[in-house]
Every structure is written in structure tokens, then in C-alpha cells.
Amino acid sequence: MKEVPTTILRALFAPGTSAFFFDDQRAIKAGAGHDGFDYTGEPRTPGFRRIRVAGECVSVLLELSDGQLAVGDCTAVQYSGAGGRDPLFLAESYVPFLERHVRPLLEGAEVAEFRAMARRVTDLRVEGRPLHTALRYGVTQALLDARAKALKKLRCEVICEEWGLPLDAAPVPIFGQTGDARYENADKMILKRVDALPHGLINSVDEKLGRDGGKLRDYIRWLAARIRTLQPDPAYRPALHIDVYGTVGLIFANDPRKIASYLASLEQDAGVFPLYLEGPVDMEEKARQIAALRAIRDELDRLGSTVKIVADEWCNTFEDVIEFTDAKACHMVQIKTPDLGGIQDIVDSVRYCASHGMEAYQGGTCNETEVSAQCCVHLAMAAHPARMLAKPGMGFDEGFTVTRNEMERIRAVLLARGAAAPAAASAPAATAAPTASKGGVM
């Protein structure tokens, strides 16, 4: 008897709340003041009516013909509208859009190969424009969940199968972020032996970096000492990964030699702990950003420094990841998951970096949800980036719990099913081209 294919009976879209806020990065970097948890001053990024806006999401629910329900969450990064990203994502605008333009694409479609379904969504144009990255992100999550449920497999198993990747139960190193509680939350990370820490949210020159960089230097010294105080075990040697949001460029007038000299000098403050500095400059345009980061990397190499720089702003899409990687503009690329749109591009980005000698950090944002975060764990357990972000939220504990526990569940199932025991991830193979979709099939 021929098996009846699973189809999507109904698509539903529910507005919801994400785990943090949307913030106007330009206004904050320009010196916006604080009023409790809020910011004071006028917004500078189009779409923002105030500097801090409550985060929102839209859940995509696909009711399948076999009675199961597949879910994905449309979310956008905290600093929406900055660094070449899509504009502010508010549910009241996009739920009607999804009902009008995306529901007809989904309802009645067969749950087929994930990549073919995903490409139909990411290739969709409305008035000549692609869907907002948040929409592509959430809908493709739901489609991966639908495919996994139809096949009765884990989502990471579906990815491995379609990309030709080995099932590997090795854990992916997790990176925690402190938010503004950069001391208390760093303590929590150290006590829980997080693999990379603390992010630090160094987004203000006067408050957090210092006009001569002294405040960041003091913080790095404190981190190194604090790790040895709370975890004297010498085997615990987490990477120090700090996001400086272009502020280092601000104090050195974006001079690559001066920036590199300062970054290299921080190596002694970090001691034995590997040091990564994310976003040392923000040049407000992609080509200039690539050139500036490459100049800083070259100067660090000339100085013989082990400090590594991480690309973030202006590296948003899969195509951007390729450009930054091919230009050797950094030592590590952040793959900012909601910015790529379709989640298939996250897998392709991680594999491209790994096969071209670039460290891949599968990041994202505090402003996601537990649904998108758990999906990202499956992507990471299939593609094996150098590290992945603990998310969502800025409280650390909650995001680490969501990420770590989903990873351990996956590992338990994979090991029970005979996957490779924990070991270093194997060298990546070239990513195959996506399969073209056929009419009548998602």
C-alpha cells in the first residue's frame, strides 16, 4: 500500500513576546542616557519611535495531516535596522502580511525535502522584495519541524541527512552573554563552567570602554582573575569573547594600526585565556567594514598577537559570510541567525566557514524565543560551528538552560541511536546546491 504523504492542512500565525527588547543602536552609541531600564533621548534609526522597544515575535504553527503540529518563531535581532539589517519587526504589521502572502504558499502543500520547501519561502517576492528576514527565519523553522515530525526524526538528523553530514554527538561549545550585569552574570558563567564568556555588551565609550580603553582593560583583568578565584581548576580555560560594538574604532578614529596595537596589548591582561574581540569597528558600510577588519587582522598578525577579531555588523547574509571569509577579514565570523533569514543558510554558512579556514560562531540575539533557540541547537549539532550562543534573554541562566538542555537531549538520543561518540567534529565537506522545488510540493 502506497504511503500517504504528509501535508500542511492549516497555517496559523500568533503574535507573541520575545525574550528581550529592540534597541536603537545608533542612539545608544551616540550617548543616549539611562532612566532605570529605559533609555532617554531621541531615536536615530528609522522605524523606532523610542530608543528601547519591547521585543515581539510571531509564532508560525503548521497543522499537519497526521495530526501533529510544527512550530517556528519569527524573531529579529535586538539592534534591528542597524548594520544593514532589515527594519524593526512588529507583530501587528506582519501577522496580516503572513496571512495574505505566506499562508497560500503553505496550506495544502506536501511536506517534502526541507531545503526545497525552505527555498520556496526564501525565493518568494512580494512587490519585488524578499520577505523580512524574521519571517523567513520563523517559517523555515516551522518547515524543518514539519519535515522532522513527518519522518519521525530529530531536526538535526534531517539536516545531516539532506546535507550529507555525519551524525556526531560531540557537544558544541556554548557562549554566554551577560548583558549589562557584566560582573554578576560572569560569575554565574564561571560557576557553570561555560565554554566562552562573557560578551560584556561594551556598547558605550565613556561608561564601558574608556576613552583610552582602560575600562575594558580593567574588566579583562578582572575576568582572568575571577575565573581562577571561582574555578581554580587549570583545565577550565574558557575563551574570553567580548563584543565592543565598534567603540574601539571610535576612540582611535578607526585607525587600524592603533586599534590593532590596543587589541594586542590586551593579550597580557587575558593571561592564559584566548581572547576574541567582536566588532572592533563599525564603518557603516560593508566594503569599508571588510577592508577595515582585514587591515586590523593583518596588523595583529604582523605584531604576532594571538588576539582574534570577530565580524558582526554588515555580515548579515550567507553571501556576506562568504565575502568576509574570502577576504580573510577576521578570525571568526558571527553567523547572526535571524539576520540570515532562512535557516538553511545558517547551515551553509557554518559549513562554508569551516571548509575555508574561518572559525564560525553560530550566534543570534538575546531577543529570540525558546522555540528559535532550540531549533538553532539542532542546526549547530548538525553543522558543528566553533561555538554557539546561549539564548534567548539577557539573564544568562535562562538562555543557557534552554540551549544546554536541548543539546544534551539531542546528544542522548544520537548516542542511543549509534551516532559518533563525543570527539572533534570531522572536516566539513563542500555543501551541495539546494534542490529545486517542484510544483505542488513545498
The 8 nearest C-alpha neighbors of each residue, nearest first, counted from 0:
[[1, 2, 3, 4, 5, 65, 150, 149],
 [0, 2, 3, 4, 5, 6, 109, 149],
 [3, 1, 4, 0, 5, 149, 150, 65],
 [2, 4, 1, 5, 0, 6, 64, 65],
 [5, 3, 2, 6, 109, 110, 111, 149],
 [4, 6, 110, 64, 109, 149, 65, 3],
 [7, 5, 109, 110, 64, 108, 63, 107],
 [6, 8, 63, 107, 106, 108, 9, 62],
 [9, 7, 63, 106, 62, 107, 64, 6],
 [8, 10, 62, 106, 7, 61, 11, 63],
 [11, 9, 61, 60, 102, 106, 62, 105],
 [10, 12, 60, 59, 61, 9, 13, 102],
 [13, 11, 59, 58, 60, 94, 57, 14],
 [12, 14, 58, 57, 15, 11, 59, 94],
 [15, 13, 57, 90, 56, 58, 12, 94],
 [14, 16, 56, 57, 55, 13, 17, 58],
 [15, 17, 55, 56, 54, 18, 14, 368],
 [16, 18, 55, 54, 368, 367, 56, 366],
 [17, 19, 392, 366, 367, 368, 391, 365],
 [20, 18, 366, 54, 392, 17, 365, 393],
 [21, 19, 54, 53, 52, 77, 366, 22],
 [20, 22, 77, 52, 54, 51, 78, 53],
 [23, 21, 51, 78, 50, 77, 24, 20],
 [22, 24, 50, 26, 25, 44, 78, 42],
 [25, 23, 27, 26, 78, 22, 28, 81],
 [26, 24, 28, 27, 23, 43, 29, 44],
 [25, 27, 29, 43, 24, 23, 28, 42],
 [26, 28, 31, 24, 29, 30, 25, 23],
 [27, 29, 25, 30, 26, 203, 24, 202],
 [30, 28, 26, 27, 25, 31, 203, 24],
 [29, 31, 27, 28, 32, 26, 203, 204],
 [32, 30, 27, 40, 26, 39, 29, 38],
 [31, 33, 39, 38, 30, 40, 34, 27],
 [34, 32, 38, 39, 37, 35, 31, 36],
 [35, 33, 37, 38, 36, 39, 32, 31],
 [34, 36, 37, 33, 38, 39, 32, 51],
 [35, 37, 34, 38, 33, 51, 39, 179],
 [38, 36, 34, 35, 33, 51, 39, 50],
 [39, 37, 33, 32, 34, 50, 31, 51],
 [40, 38, 32, 33, 31, 34, 37, 41],
 [39, 41, 31, 42, 32, 38, 50, 26],
 [40, 42, 43, 49, 50, 39, 26, 31],
 [43, 41, 50, 49, 26, 44, 47, 23],
 [42, 44, 26, 25, 41, 45, 23, 47],
 [43, 45, 42, 47, 23, 46, 25, 80],
 [46, 44, 47, 43, 80, 86, 42, 87],
 [47, 45, 87, 44, 48, 86, 80, 42],
 [48, 46, 49, 45, 44, 42, 50, 23],
 [49, 47, 46, 42, 50, 52, 41, 45],
 [48, 50, 47, 42, 51, 52, 41, 23],
 [49, 51, 23, 42, 22, 38, 47, 52],
 [50, 52, 22, 49, 21, 38, 37, 23],
 [51, 53, 21, 20, 54, 22, 50, 49],
 [54, 52, 20, 21, 55, 51, 19, 16],
 [55, 53, 20, 17, 21, 19, 16, 52],
 [54, 56, 16, 17, 15, 89, 90, 53],
 [55, 57, 15, 74, 16, 17, 73, 14],
 [56, 58, 14, 73, 13, 15, 72, 90],
 [59, 57, 72, 13, 12, 71, 73, 14],
 [58, 60, 12, 71, 70, 72, 11, 138],
 [61, 59, 70, 11, 69, 10, 12, 58],
 [60, 62, 10, 69, 68, 9, 63, 7],
 [61, 63, 68, 9, 8, 7, 67, 10],
 [64, 62, 7, 67, 65, 8, 66, 6],
 [63, 65, 6, 66, 5, 8, 7, 62],
 [66, 64, 63, 67, 5, 6, 149, 62],
 [67, 65, 63, 64, 68, 62, 8, 5],
 [66, 68, 63, 65, 62, 69, 148, 64],
 [67, 69, 62, 61, 63, 70, 60, 66],
 [70, 68, 145, 61, 144, 141, 60, 62],
 [69, 71, 141, 60, 59, 61, 144, 68],
 [72, 70, 141, 140, 137, 59, 58, 138],
 [73, 71, 137, 58, 371, 57, 59, 74],
 [72, 137, 74, 133, 57, 134, 56, 136],
 [75, 73, 133, 56, 367, 72, 337, 137],
 [76, 74, 133, 337, 88, 79, 77, 366],
 [75, 77, 364, 79, 78, 366, 337, 74],
 [76, 78, 21, 366, 22, 79, 20, 364],
 [79, 77, 22, 76, 24, 81, 21, 23],
 [80, 78, 87, 76, 81, 77, 86, 84],
 [79, 81, 86, 84, 85, 87, 78, 44],
 [82, 80, 79, 84, 83, 78, 24, 44],
 [81, 83, 312, 313, 84, 283, 80, 284],
 [82, 84, 81, 313, 80, 85, 315, 312],
 [85, 83, 80, 81, 82, 79, 86, 338],
 [84, 86, 80, 79, 131, 132, 83, 87],
 [87, 85, 80, 79, 88, 84, 46, 45],
 [86, 88, 79, 46, 80, 89, 85, 47],
 [89, 87, 86, 75, 90, 55, 133, 74],
 [88, 90, 91, 92, 55, 87, 93, 56],
 [91, 89, 93, 92, 14, 94, 57, 56],
 [90, 92, 89, 93, 94, 95, 14, 88],
 [93, 91, 90, 89, 94, 95, 96, 88],
 [92, 94, 96, 90, 95, 91, 97, 89],
 [93, 95, 97, 96, 90, 91, 92, 98],
 [96, 94, 98, 97, 93, 99, 92, 91],
 [95, 97, 93, 99, 94, 98, 100, 92],
 [98, 96, 101, 94, 100, 99, 95, 93],
 [99, 97, 95, 102, 96, 100, 101, 94],
 [98, 100, 96, 97, 95, 101, 102, 103],
 [99, 101, 97, 98, 96, 102, 103, 104],
 [102, 100, 97, 104, 103, 98, 99, 105],
 [101, 103, 98, 105, 104, 10, 106, 100],
 [104, 102, 105, 101, 106, 100, 99, 98],
 [105, 103, 101, 102, 106, 108, 100, 441],
 [106, 104, 102, 103, 108, 107, 101, 7],
 [105, 107, 9, 7, 8, 108, 103, 102],
 [106, 108, 7, 8, 6, 105, 109, 9],
 [109, 107, 440, 441, 6, 106, 7, 105],
 [108, 110, 6, 440, 111, 441, 5, 7],
 [111, 109, 6, 5, 146, 441, 108, 7],
 [110, 112, 109, 113, 441, 440, 116, 146],
 [113, 111, 115, 114, 116, 110, 146, 161],
 [112, 114, 116, 115, 143, 117, 111, 146],
 [115, 113, 117, 116, 112, 118, 433, 434],
 [114, 116, 436, 118, 434, 113, 117, 112],
 [117, 115, 441, 113, 119, 114, 118, 112],
 [118, 116, 114, 120, 119, 139, 115, 113],
 [119, 117, 121, 120, 115, 116, 122, 114],
 [118, 120, 122, 116, 117, 121, 123, 115],
 [119, 121, 118, 123, 117, 122, 135, 116],
 [120, 122, 118, 123, 119, 135, 341, 117],
 [121, 123, 119, 120, 118, 124, 129, 117],
 [124, 122, 120, 121, 129, 119, 125, 130],
 [125, 123, 129, 128, 127, 126, 122, 130],
 [126, 124, 127, 128, 129, 123, 130, 100],
 [127, 125, 128, 124, 129, 123, 130, 100],
 [126, 128, 124, 125, 129, 123, 130, 122],
 [127, 129, 124, 125, 126, 130, 123, 131],
 [130, 128, 124, 123, 125, 131, 122, 127],
 [129, 131, 132, 134, 135, 128, 124, 123],
 [130, 132, 134, 133, 129, 85, 135, 340],
 [131, 133, 340, 135, 134, 338, 136, 130],
 [134, 132, 73, 74, 136, 75, 131, 135],
 [135, 133, 73, 136, 137, 131, 132, 138],
 [136, 134, 340, 341, 132, 138, 133, 137],
 [135, 137, 340, 341, 133, 134, 139, 73],
 [138, 73, 136, 72, 71, 140, 134, 139],
 [137, 139, 141, 140, 135, 136, 134, 71],
 [138, 140, 142, 141, 117, 137, 136, 341],
 [141, 139, 71, 137, 143, 138, 142, 144],
 [140, 142, 71, 70, 144, 138, 139, 69],
 [141, 143, 139, 145, 144, 140, 146, 138],
 [144, 142, 146, 140, 145, 141, 113, 147],
 [143, 145, 141, 147, 69, 142, 146, 148],
 [146, 144, 142, 69, 148, 143, 147, 149],
 [145, 147, 149, 143, 148, 144, 110, 142],
 [148, 146, 152, 144, 150, 154, 145, 149],
 [147, 149, 151, 145, 150, 146, 144, 152],
 [148, 150, 146, 147, 151, 145, 5, 110],
 [149, 151, 147, 148, 152, 146, 157, 145],
 [152, 150, 148, 149, 147, 153, 146, 154],
 [153, 151, 147, 150, 156, 154, 148, 157],
 [154, 152, 156, 155, 147, 157, 151, 409],
 [153, 155, 157, 147, 156, 377, 144, 152],
 [154, 156, 377, 158, 381, 153, 157, 378],
 [157, 155, 159, 153, 154, 158, 160, 152],
 [156, 158, 160, 154, 155, 159, 161, 147],
 [159, 157, 155, 161, 156, 160, 162, 381],
 [160, 158, 164, 156, 162, 157, 163, 161],
 [159, 161, 157, 163, 158, 162, 156, 164],
 [160, 162, 158, 163, 159, 157, 114, 112],
 [163, 161, 159, 164, 160, 158, 430, 431],
 [162, 164, 160, 159, 161, 165, 158, 428],
 [165, 163, 159, 162, 160, 166, 381, 382],
 [166, 164, 167, 159, 163, 381, 419, 425],
 [165, 167, 418, 419, 159, 164, 168, 381],
 [168, 166, 419, 169, 418, 165, 420, 424],
 [167, 169, 410, 421, 420, 419, 413, 418],
 [168, 170, 421, 422, 167, 171, 420, 423],
 [171, 169, 168, 172, 421, 406, 380, 410],
 [170, 172, 386, 383, 173, 169, 380, 387],
 [173, 171, 386, 194, 387, 170, 174, 385],
 [174, 172, 387, 194, 386, 388, 389, 195],
 [175, 173, 195, 388, 196, 389, 387, 194],
 [176, 174, 196, 389, 197, 388, 395, 195],
 [177, 175, 198, 197, 178, 395, 196, 199],
 [178, 176, 181, 184, 180, 199, 197, 395],
 [177, 179, 393, 180, 200, 176, 199, 181],
 [178, 180, 181, 177, 200, 199, 393, 182],
 [181, 179, 178, 182, 177, 183, 184, 185],
 [180, 182, 177, 179, 199, 184, 185, 183],
 [183, 181, 185, 184, 180, 186, 177, 222],
 [184, 182, 186, 185, 180, 181, 187, 177],
 [183, 185, 187, 177, 186, 182, 181, 180],
 [184, 186, 188, 182, 187, 183, 197, 181],
 [187, 185, 189, 183, 184, 188, 190, 182],
 [186, 188, 184, 190, 185, 189, 191, 183],
 [189, 187, 185, 191, 193, 186, 190, 192],
 [188, 190, 192, 186, 191, 187, 226, 193],
 [189, 191, 187, 192, 188, 186, 229, 230],
 [190, 192, 188, 189, 193, 187, 186, 194],
 [193, 191, 189, 190, 188, 194, 235, 237],
 [192, 194, 188, 191, 195, 189, 173, 174],
 [193, 195, 237, 173, 172, 174, 192, 238],
 [196, 194, 174, 238, 237, 193, 239, 173],
 [197, 195, 175, 239, 240, 174, 198, 238],
 [196, 198, 176, 199, 177, 175, 185, 240],
 [199, 197, 241, 176, 242, 240, 196, 200],
 [198, 200, 197, 181, 241, 201, 177, 178],
 [201, 199, 202, 178, 198, 242, 179, 243],
 [202, 200, 243, 207, 199, 203, 242, 208],
 [201, 203, 244, 200, 243, 28, 246, 204],
 [204, 202, 207, 206, 205, 201, 28, 208],
 [205, 203, 208, 209, 207, 206, 246, 210],
 [204, 206, 209, 203, 207, 208, 210, 30],
 [207, 205, 203, 204, 208, 209, 214, 202],
 [206, 208, 203, 201, 204, 205, 214, 209],
 [209, 207, 204, 215, 214, 212, 205, 201],
 [210, 208, 212, 214, 205, 211, 204, 213],
 [209, 211, 212, 250, 205, 204, 208, 213],
 [210, 212, 209, 213, 250, 208, 214, 251],
 [213, 211, 209, 208, 210, 215, 214, 216],
 [212, 214, 216, 209, 211, 215, 217, 208],
 [213, 215, 209, 208, 217, 216, 212, 207],
 [214, 216, 208, 218, 217, 213, 212, 219],
 [217, 215, 213, 219, 218, 214, 220, 212],
 [218, 216, 220, 214, 215, 219, 221, 213],
 [217, 219, 215, 221, 216, 220, 222, 214],
 [220, 218, 222, 216, 221, 217, 269, 268],
 [221, 219, 268, 217, 223, 218, 222, 269],
 [220, 222, 218, 224, 219, 223, 225, 217],
 [223, 221, 225, 219, 220, 224, 226, 218],
 [224, 222, 220, 226, 225, 221, 269, 219],
 [225, 223, 221, 227, 222, 226, 228, 220],
 [224, 226, 228, 222, 227, 223, 221, 229],
 [227, 225, 229, 223, 228, 230, 224, 222],
 [226, 228, 231, 230, 224, 225, 229, 223],
 [229, 227, 225, 226, 230, 231, 224, 223],
 [228, 230, 226, 227, 225, 231, 190, 189],
 [229, 231, 227, 232, 226, 228, 189, 190],
 [230, 232, 227, 228, 233, 229, 226, 235],
 [231, 233, 234, 230, 235, 227, 236, 229],
 [234, 232, 235, 231, 236, 227, 230, 271],
 [235, 233, 232, 236, 231, 237, 230, 192],
 [236, 234, 233, 232, 237, 230, 192, 231],
 [235, 237, 234, 272, 238, 233, 271, 194],
 [238, 236, 194, 195, 235, 272, 239, 193],
 [237, 239, 195, 273, 272, 240, 274, 196],
 [238, 240, 274, 196, 195, 273, 275, 237],
 [239, 241, 275, 196, 198, 276, 274, 238],
 [242, 240, 198, 276, 199, 277, 275, 243],
 [241, 243, 277, 198, 244, 200, 276, 201],
 [242, 244, 201, 245, 246, 278, 202, 279],
 [245, 243, 278, 202, 246, 242, 279, 201],
 [280, 244, 246, 279, 281, 278, 248, 247],
 [245, 247, 249, 248, 244, 243, 204, 202],
 [248, 246, 249, 279, 250, 245, 280, 251],
 [247, 249, 253, 280, 251, 246, 245, 250],
 [248, 250, 246, 252, 247, 251, 253, 245],
 [251, 249, 247, 248, 252, 210, 246, 211],
 [250, 252, 248, 253, 249, 254, 257, 258],
 [251, 253, 249, 254, 248, 250, 247, 257],
 [254, 252, 248, 251, 255, 249, 280, 258],
 [253, 255, 252, 257, 256, 251, 258, 248],
 [256, 254, 295, 258, 257, 259, 294, 253],
 [257, 255, 259, 258, 254, 260, 298, 295],
 [256, 258, 260, 254, 259, 255, 261, 251],
 [259, 257, 255, 261, 256, 260, 254, 262],
 [258, 260, 262, 256, 261, 295, 257, 299],
 [261, 259, 257, 263, 258, 262, 256, 264],
 [260, 262, 264, 258, 259, 263, 257, 265],
 [263, 261, 259, 265, 264, 260, 258, 306],
 [264, 262, 260, 265, 261, 266, 304, 259],
 [263, 265, 261, 262, 266, 260, 267, 268],
 [266, 264, 268, 262, 263, 267, 269, 216],
 [267, 265, 269, 268, 264, 263, 306, 270],
 [266, 268, 270, 269, 265, 264, 263, 271],
 [267, 269, 265, 220, 266, 270, 219, 216],
 [270, 268, 266, 267, 272, 223, 219, 220],
 [271, 269, 267, 268, 272, 266, 223, 273],
 [272, 270, 269, 273, 236, 223, 267, 266],
 [271, 273, 270, 269, 238, 236, 274, 237],
 [274, 272, 238, 239, 271, 275, 306, 269],
 [273, 275, 239, 306, 240, 238, 272, 307],
 [276, 274, 240, 307, 308, 306, 239, 241],
 [277, 275, 308, 241, 242, 240, 309, 307],
 [276, 278, 309, 242, 308, 279, 241, 243],
 [277, 279, 244, 245, 280, 310, 311, 243],
 [280, 278, 245, 247, 243, 277, 248, 244],
 [245, 281, 279, 248, 278, 282, 247, 246],
 [280, 282, 245, 283, 288, 312, 278, 279],
 [281, 283, 288, 284, 287, 280, 285, 291],
 [284, 282, 281, 82, 285, 288, 287, 313],
 [285, 283, 282, 287, 286, 288, 313, 82],
 [284, 286, 288, 313, 287, 289, 283, 314],
 [287, 285, 289, 288, 284, 290, 291, 282],
 [286, 288, 290, 285, 289, 284, 282, 291],
 [289, 287, 285, 282, 291, 286, 290, 284],
 [288, 290, 286, 292, 287, 291, 328, 293],
 [291, 289, 287, 293, 288, 292, 294, 286],
 [290, 292, 294, 288, 293, 289, 287, 295],
 [293, 291, 295, 328, 289, 294, 290, 288],
 [292, 294, 328, 296, 290, 295, 291, 289],
 [293, 295, 297, 291, 292, 296, 255, 290],
 [296, 294, 255, 292, 298, 293, 259, 297],
 [295, 297, 293, 299, 298, 294, 329, 292],
 [298, 296, 300, 294, 295, 299, 293, 301],
 [297, 299, 301, 295, 300, 296, 259, 302],
 [300, 298, 296, 302, 304, 301, 297, 259],
 [299, 301, 303, 297, 298, 302, 304, 296],
 [302, 300, 298, 303, 299, 297, 304, 296],
 [301, 303, 299, 300, 304, 298, 263, 260],
 [304, 302, 300, 301, 299, 305, 263, 298],
 [303, 305, 299, 302, 306, 263, 300, 266],
 [304, 306, 307, 303, 266, 263, 274, 273],
 [307, 305, 274, 304, 275, 263, 266, 308],
 [308, 306, 275, 330, 305, 276, 274, 309],
 [307, 309, 276, 329, 275, 330, 277, 331],
 [308, 310, 277, 331, 332, 329, 276, 278],
 [311, 309, 332, 278, 333, 277, 329, 331],
 [310, 312, 333, 314, 278, 313, 309, 277],
 [311, 313, 82, 314, 310, 281, 278, 315],
 [314, 312, 82, 285, 83, 315, 311, 284],
 [315, 313, 319, 312, 311, 320, 316, 310],
 [314, 316, 338, 313, 339, 319, 335, 317],
 [317, 315, 339, 319, 318, 320, 314, 338],
 [316, 318, 320, 319, 348, 344, 339, 321],
 [317, 319, 321, 316, 320, 322, 315, 314],
 [320, 318, 316, 322, 314, 321, 317, 315],
 [321, 319, 317, 323, 318, 322, 314, 324],
 [320, 322, 324, 318, 319, 323, 325, 317],
 [323, 321, 319, 325, 324, 320, 326, 318],
 [324, 322, 326, 320, 328, 321, 325, 319],
 [323, 325, 327, 321, 326, 322, 320, 357],
 [324, 326, 322, 327, 323, 321, 328, 355],
 [325, 327, 328, 323, 324, 322, 293, 289],
 [328, 326, 324, 325, 329, 323, 293, 330],
 [327, 329, 293, 292, 326, 323, 289, 324],
 [330, 328, 308, 327, 331, 309, 296, 292],
 [329, 331, 308, 307, 309, 357, 358, 332],
 [332, 330, 358, 309, 329, 359, 357, 310],
 [333, 331, 310, 359, 309, 360, 334, 358],
 [332, 334, 360, 311, 335, 362, 310, 361],
 [333, 335, 361, 362, 336, 360, 332, 345],
 [336, 334, 363, 362, 338, 333, 337, 361],
 [335, 337, 363, 338, 339, 334, 362, 345],
 [338, 336, 339, 340, 75, 136, 335, 133],
 [339, 337, 315, 336, 340, 335, 132, 316],
 [340, 338, 316, 337, 336, 315, 341, 317],
 [339, 341, 132, 136, 135, 338, 337, 133],
 [342, 340, 136, 135, 343, 139, 344, 339],
 [341, 343, 345, 344, 136, 139, 340, 140],
 [342, 344, 345, 346, 341, 347, 114, 117],
 [345, 343, 347, 342, 346, 341, 317, 348],
 [346, 344, 348, 342, 343, 347, 349, 336],
 [345, 347, 349, 343, 344, 348, 382, 350],
 [346, 348, 344, 350, 345, 349, 351, 343],
 [349, 347, 351, 345, 346, 350, 317, 344],
 [350, 348, 346, 352, 351, 347, 359, 384],
 [349, 351, 353, 347, 348, 352, 354, 427],
 [350, 352, 348, 354, 349, 353, 347, 355],
 [353, 351, 357, 355, 349, 350, 354, 359],
 [352, 354, 350, 355, 351, 356, 357, 349],
 [353, 355, 351, 352, 427, 356, 350, 428],
 [356, 354, 352, 353, 357, 351, 324, 325],
 [355, 357, 353, 354, 352, 358, 324, 330],
 [358, 356, 352, 355, 353, 331, 330, 359],
 [359, 357, 331, 385, 352, 353, 330, 332],
 [360, 358, 384, 332, 385, 331, 349, 352],
 [359, 361, 333, 386, 387, 362, 385, 334],
 [362, 360, 387, 334, 333, 359, 384, 386],
 [363, 361, 388, 335, 334, 387, 360, 333],
 [362, 364, 335, 336, 337, 388, 361, 76],
 [363, 365, 366, 76, 367, 77, 362, 391],
 [364, 366, 392, 391, 367, 390, 393, 19],
 [365, 367, 19, 18, 364, 77, 17, 76],
 [368, 366, 391, 17, 74, 365, 18, 364],
 [369, 367, 17, 370, 371, 391, 18, 372],
 [368, 370, 372, 371, 373, 391, 401, 367],
 [371, 369, 368, 373, 372, 72, 71, 374],
 [370, 372, 374, 368, 373, 72, 369, 375],
 [373, 371, 369, 375, 374, 370, 390, 368],
 [374, 372, 376, 375, 370, 371, 369, 405],
 [373, 375, 371, 377, 376, 372, 370, 378],
 [376, 374, 378, 372, 377, 373, 379, 371],
 [375, 377, 379, 373, 374, 378, 380, 406],
 [378, 376, 155, 380, 374, 375, 379, 154],
 [379, 377, 375, 381, 376, 380, 155, 382],
 [380, 378, 383, 376, 382, 381, 377, 375],
 [379, 381, 377, 383, 378, 382, 376, 155],
 [380, 382, 155, 378, 379, 159, 383, 158],
 [381, 383, 379, 380, 346, 378, 384, 349],
 [384, 382, 379, 380, 381, 171, 385, 424],
 [385, 383, 359, 386, 349, 360, 382, 379],
 [384, 386, 359, 360, 358, 383, 172, 171],
 [387, 385, 172, 360, 384, 173, 171, 361],
 [386, 388, 361, 173, 362, 360, 174, 172],
 [387, 389, 174, 362, 173, 390, 175, 361],
 [390, 388, 399, 398, 175, 402, 174, 173],
 [391, 389, 398, 365, 392, 388, 372, 399],
 [390, 392, 365, 398, 367, 368, 18, 366],
 [393, 391, 365, 18, 19, 394, 390, 398],
 [392, 394, 178, 395, 365, 177, 176, 19],
 [393, 395, 392, 396, 397, 177, 178, 398],
 [396, 394, 398, 393, 397, 399, 177, 176],
 [397, 395, 399, 398, 394, 400, 187, 188],
 [396, 398, 400, 399, 395, 401, 394, 392],
 [399, 397, 390, 391, 389, 401, 400, 395],
 [398, 400, 389, 402, 396, 397, 401, 403],
 [399, 401, 397, 398, 403, 402, 404, 396],
 [402, 400, 398, 399, 404, 403, 405, 397],
 [403, 401, 399, 405, 400, 389, 404, 398],
 [402, 404, 406, 400, 405, 399, 401, 407],
 [405, 403, 407, 406, 402, 401, 400, 408],
 [406, 404, 408, 402, 407, 403, 401, 373],
 [405, 407, 403, 409, 404, 408, 410, 376],
 [406, 408, 410, 404, 409, 405, 411, 403],
 [409, 407, 405, 411, 406, 410, 404, 412],
 [410, 408, 406, 412, 407, 411, 413, 405],
 [409, 411, 407, 413, 168, 408, 412, 414],
 [410, 412, 408, 414, 409, 413, 407, 415],
 [413, 411, 415, 409, 410, 414, 416, 408],
 [412, 414, 416, 410, 418, 415, 411, 168],
 [413, 415, 418, 417, 416, 411, 412, 410],
 [416, 414, 412, 413, 417, 411, 418, 410],
 [417, 415, 413, 414, 418, 412, 411, 419],
 [416, 418, 414, 415, 413, 419, 420, 412],
 [419, 417, 414, 413, 166, 167, 416, 168],
 [420, 418, 167, 168, 166, 421, 417, 414],
 [419, 421, 168, 422, 418, 169, 414, 167],
 [422, 420, 169, 168, 419, 170, 167, 423],
 [421, 423, 169, 420, 424, 419, 168, 167],
 [424, 422, 425, 169, 421, 167, 170, 426],
 [423, 425, 422, 426, 383, 167, 169, 427],
 [424, 426, 427, 423, 165, 167, 422, 383],
 [427, 425, 424, 428, 354, 353, 423, 350],
 [428, 426, 354, 350, 425, 353, 429, 164],
 [427, 429, 430, 426, 354, 350, 164, 163],
 [428, 430, 431, 427, 354, 350, 351, 347],
 [431, 429, 428, 432, 347, 162, 350, 351],
 [430, 432, 429, 433, 162, 163, 434, 428],
 [431, 433, 434, 430, 435, 162, 429, 347],
 [434, 432, 114, 435, 431, 115, 118, 430],
 [433, 435, 115, 436, 432, 114, 112, 118],
 [436, 434, 115, 433, 437, 118, 114, 119],
 [435, 437, 115, 434, 116, 438, 440, 119],
 [438, 436, 440, 439, 435, 441, 115, 116],
 [437, 439, 440, 436, 441, 108, 435, 119],
 [438, 440, 108, 437, 441, 109, 107, 436],
 [439, 441, 109, 108, 438, 437, 111, 436],
 [440, 116, 108, 109, 111, 110, 115, 119]]
